[in-house]
Amino acid sequence: MIVTPSSVRWTPTDAQRSVDLDGLGVPLRLAERNRERPFLLLHGGAGPASVRGFGDLLAARWRARVLTPTHPGFDGTPRPEAIAGMRDLARLYVRLLDDMDVWDVTVIGNSIGGWLAAEIGLLGSPRVGGVVVLDAVGLEVPGHPVTDVSGLTPQDLMRLSFHDPARFAPDPSAPGPSPELVQANMGSLFFYGGATMTDPTLGERLRHMPVPVHVIWGAADGIVGPEHGRAWADALPEAHLTVLAQAGHLPQLESPERLLGAMQDLGASPDRGAAPSEEAA
């Protein structure tokens, strides 16, 4: 094996890094797993816990190096003035890849993290080799607005997020996040995504995407339905759409093995050898 900066062994850790952006050091909480081929795994409004298990699976199964940042403002982290919106956040993560000297990175994002993954791809960094978009917000799709989650009860949010919400009902005896933390995370979600969770310029900008994109969607997504997945695939110059049956807005939680299989079918795994398929049952 050729030894590169991305294949050097290291000790798995949760770290606090300072990333320079426009002359300012932005504090960033970062979880890192395993080694070899690098993936940048981006959470959505459900927070970093919503991708943690899939990051562990990806690291163990593919012996991958998985970087899982906590977006500034989520889970009690600060959001400095240097981060004024989604594109600033994308630039921050490209600078993170520069600082860590990683190459051939596959950027994976769910929900608002999927939109962010696309923004990172659009920056044209030579360190990014491809993007995987999972049930992303961001696009305006006529007749199919993004569901407004701001006034939903936890029960309604669960119903819209999962094909089988009963599997993910919270344990009333288990400690959960404080109401203050939930409110702060929601504030950060709407800070980055805006009131509509869309950007009217995104569709046109996606036509200039310089890297291949795999769009993966849960067929039962009640937040952004499969119509959004088709719109994403149609807007991109080099994209493939996979619809996962019996999965909702969070396929990395509801169907992690099938999600991993769908990524492998499109050559995201280390062997990059399998042929693509239109849908995963």
C-alpha positions in Angstrom: 0.0 0.0 0.0 1.2 3.5 -0.8 1.6 5.5 2.4 -0.1 8.9 2.2 -1.2 11.4 4.8 -4.6 9.7 4.7 -3.3 6.2 5.5 -1.2 6.9 8.5 -2.4 5.1 11.7 -3.6 7.3 14.5 -5.5 6.9 17.8 -9.3 7.4 17.5 -10.2 10.5 19.5 -12.7 13.3 20.0 -10.7 16.4 19.6 -11.0 20.2 19.7 -9.3 21.9 16.8 -8.9 25.5 15.8 -9.3 26.1 12.1 -8.2 29.4 10.5 -11.0 31.1 8.5 -10.4 34.7 7.3 -7.7 35.2 9.8 -9.8 34.0 12.7 -9.3 30.7 14.6 -12.7 29.0 14.6 -13.0 26.3 17.4 -14.4 23.1 16.0 -15.3 19.9 17.8 -14.3 16.9 15.7 -14.7 13.1 16.2 -12.3 11.0 14.2 -12.3 7.2 13.6 -9.9 4.7 12.1 -7.6 5.3 9.1 -6.9 4.9 5.4 -9.6 6.2 2.9 -11.1 9.4 4.3 -14.7 10.4 4.7 -16.1 13.6 6.0 -19.5 12.8 7.6 -21.9 15.7 8.2 -24.8 15.7 10.5 -28.2 17.4 10.0 -30.5 19.1 12.4 -30.7 15.9 14.5 -27.1 16.6 15.6 -23.9 14.6 15.6 -25.4 11.7 17.5 -27.5 11.0 14.3 -24.4 10.0 12.3 -22.2 8.7 15.1 -23.2 5.0 14.7 -22.9 5.1 10.9 -19.5 6.6 11.3 -18.5 3.7 13.5 -19.9 1.2 11.0 -18.1 2.9 8.1 -14.8 2.9 10.0 -15.1 -0.7 11.0 -16.4 -2.2 7.8 -14.2 -0.3 5.3 -11.3 0.5 7.6 -12.0 4.1 6.7 -10.8 7.3 8.3 -14.1 9.1 9.3 -14.1 12.7 10.3 -17.4 13.8 12.0 -17.4 17.5 13.0 -20.0 19.1 15.1 -21.3 22.1 13.2 -20.5 25.3 15.2 -23.6 26.2 17.3 -24.7 22.6 17.8 -24.5 20.6 21.0 -23.3 23.6 23.0 -20.4 24.5 20.7 -19.8 28.2 19.9 -20.7 29.7 16.6 -18.2 32.5 15.8 -19.0 35.6 13.7 -16.7 34.2 11.0 -19.4 31.6 10.3 -22.2 33.8 8.8 -24.0 31.0 6.8 -23.9 27.8 4.9 -21.2 28.8 2.5 -18.9 29.9 5.3 -19.4 26.6 7.0 -18.5 24.8 3.7 -15.3 26.9 3.5 -14.5 26.1 7.1 -14.6 22.3 6.3 -12.5 22.7 3.2 -9.9 24.5 5.4 -10.1 21.6 7.8 -9.2 19.2 5.0 -6.3 21.4 4.1 -5.1 21.6 7.7 -5.4 17.8 8.1 -3.8 17.2 4.7 -6.3 14.6 3.5 -7.0 13.7 -0.1 -9.6 11.9 -2.1 -12.2 12.7 0.5 -15.8 11.5 0.1 -18.2 14.0 1.7 -21.4 12.5 3.1 -24.2 14.6 4.5 -27.7 14.0 5.8 -30.5 16.6 5.7 -28.9 20.1 6.1 -25.6 18.2 6.1 -26.4 16.9 2.6 -26.9 20.5 1.4 -23.6 21.4 3.1 -21.9 18.4 1.4 -23.0 19.8 -1.9 -21.7 23.3 -1.0 -18.3 21.8 -0.2 -18.3 20.0 -3.5 -19.1 23.2 -5.3 -16.0 24.9 -3.9 -13.9 22.7 -6.2 -11.3 21.6 -3.7 -8.9 19.1 -5.2 -9.1 17.2 -1.9 -12.7 16.2 -2.5 -13.3 13.2 -4.7 -17.1 12.8 -4.5 -20.2 13.7 -2.6 -23.0 11.5 -1.1 -26.2 13.4 -0.4 -28.7 11.8 2.0 -32.3 13.2 2.1 -31.0 16.8 1.8 -32.8 20.0 2.2 -31.7 23.0 0.2 -33.5 22.8 -3.1 -36.7 24.6 -4.0 -39.1 22.0 -5.5 -42.3 23.5 -6.8 -45.3 22.0 -5.1 -43.2 20.2 -2.6 -42.0 22.5 0.2 -39.6 21.3 2.9 -41.7 20.4 5.9 -41.5 23.1 8.6 -40.3 21.3 11.6 -40.3 24.3 14.0 -43.7 23.7 15.4 -43.8 19.9 15.4 -44.3 17.8 18.5 -41.6 15.2 19.0 -44.1 12.5 18.1 -45.0 14.2 14.8 -41.3 14.7 14.0 -40.6 11.0 14.6 -43.6 10.0 12.4 -42.3 12.1 9.5 -38.7 11.1 10.0 -38.9 7.3 10.0 -40.5 4.5 8.0 -41.0 2.7 11.3 -41.1 5.3 14.0 -41.9 2.7 16.7 -38.4 1.4 16.4 -37.0 4.7 17.5 -39.4 5.7 20.2 -37.3 7.3 23.0 -36.9 5.4 26.3 -38.7 7.5 28.9 -36.3 6.2 31.6 -33.2 7.2 29.7 -31.7 10.7 30.0 -32.3 12.9 27.0 -31.0 16.3 25.9 -32.0 19.3 27.9 -34.8 21.6 26.5 -32.2 24.4 26.3 -29.9 22.3 24.2 -32.7 21.2 21.9 -33.7 24.9 21.5 -30.1 25.9 20.8 -29.7 23.2 18.1 -33.0 24.3 16.5 -31.7 27.9 16.4 -28.5 26.8 14.7 -30.5 24.7 12.2 -32.5 27.7 11.1 -29.5 30.0 11.2 -27.8 27.8 8.6 -30.9 26.8 6.6 -33.2 29.8 6.9 -36.9 29.7 7.5 -37.6 27.6 4.4 -34.5 25.4 4.5 -33.8 26.2 0.9 -31.6 28.5 -1.2 -33.1 29.8 -4.5 -29.7 29.9 -6.1 -28.7 26.3 -5.3 -30.4 24.6 -8.3 -28.5 26.6 -10.8 -25.2 26.3 -9.0 -25.5 22.5 -8.8 -25.3 22.4 -12.6 -21.6 23.3 -12.2 -20.8 20.6 -9.6 -17.2 19.5 -10.4 -17.4 16.0 -8.7 -19.7 13.1 -9.0 -22.6 12.9 -6.6 -24.6 10.0 -5.3 -28.1 11.0 -4.2 -29.6 8.6 -1.7 -33.2 9.0 -0.5 -35.5 7.3 1.9 -38.8 6.4 0.2 -40.8 7.2 3.3 -39.1 10.6 4.0 -41.9 12.9 5.3 -39.6 15.9 5.7 -38.3 16.1 2.2 -40.0 13.5 0.0 -38.5 11.5 -2.9 -39.5 14.3 -5.3 -36.6 16.3 -3.8 -34.2 13.4 -4.5 -35.2 13.4 -8.1 -34.8 17.2 -8.3 -31.3 16.9 -6.8 -30.4 14.2 -9.4 -31.8 16.2 -12.3 -30.0 19.4 -11.2 -26.6 17.7 -11.1 -24.4 17.1 -14.2 -23.1 13.7 -12.9 -25.4 12.1 -10.4 -27.0 8.8 -9.6 -30.2 8.5 -7.5 -30.9 5.5 -5.2 -34.2 5.3 -3.4 -34.2 3.1 -0.3 -37.5 1.4 0.4 -38.5 1.2 4.1 -36.4 4.1 5.1 -37.2 7.7 6.0 -35.3 11.0 6.5 -32.5 9.4 8.5 -31.4 6.3 6.5 -28.1 6.2 8.4 -30.1 5.4 11.5 -32.9 3.4 10.1 -31.1 1.3 7.4 -27.3 1.7 8.0 -26.4 -1.6 6.3 -28.4 -1.0 3.2 -27.1 2.6 3.0 -23.6 1.2 3.2 -24.5 -1.3 0.4 -25.9 1.5 -1.7 -22.7 3.5 -1.4 -20.6 0.4 -2.3 -22.7 -0.2 -5.4 -21.7 3.3 -6.6 -18.0 2.6 -5.9 -17.7 4.6 -2.7 -16.1 1.6 -0.9 -12.3 1.0 -0.9 -12.6 -1.6 -3.7 -14.8 0.7 -5.9 -15.6 -2.3 -8.0 -19.4 -3.0 -8.1 -21.8 -1.9 -10.7 -24.6 0.7 -9.8 -28.2 -0.1 -9.4 -31.2 2.2 -9.7 -32.9 1.3 -6.4 -32.2 -0.6 -3.2 -35.1 -2.6 -1.9 
